Amino acid sequence: MVVSTKSAAWRKPLALALQVAVHIGAALPLLWLFYAINAGRLGGDPVVELIHYLGLGTLRLLLLTLLISPLARWLGYGQLNRLRRPLGLWAFAWASLHFSAWMALDLGFDWSLIGSELVKRTYILLGFSAWLMLLALAITSLPALMRRMGKSWKKLHRLLYVVVLLACWHFWWSVKSGWIEPAIYLCVALLLLLWRREGVSRWLRSFKR
């Protein structure tokens, strides 16, 4: 009993510290980006570099979100699952900045041109589809909606599997040269999905039922 109490004593502060670390870790690169823009440190084509930076940040946060559940089971530390929500919301925030930067800086909020690009360029349509799914996941992360949706909430939030694959596909098709970096991210995503194969299988079986 004493061991259990001591264990609980360090687990809760650690969980809180990890949540703080998630927020700091997700926010600091954005602060650096703000500095880099003002200091002219984004290279010869700052718009492309900015969009690419935000897109990569989104993908990394999505992969971290995908990692949490199997890592929590492997470590036997359920409190780690509390990191899924902040990581997912930060991934949505980064994805929204990535999408907004493309619309504002690359296309100047020309809505007819934006619509044309979505239709003509498959990789943009893939990225937009992933963003729409993330929007649905972010909205339904509100505690009141989570309670109201019940078991349907878990089924919906397993769309993260699809979002990650769409994001990797979007990245692969968006690069004009070089396939090694997108391939690395895709391999990491596939390994994480393999690690979560039981959850993925249950989710797929739920559609058959």
Order of alpha helices (4+ residues) and beta strands (2+ residues): alpha-alpha-alpha-alpha-alpha-alpha-alpha-alpha-alpha-alpha
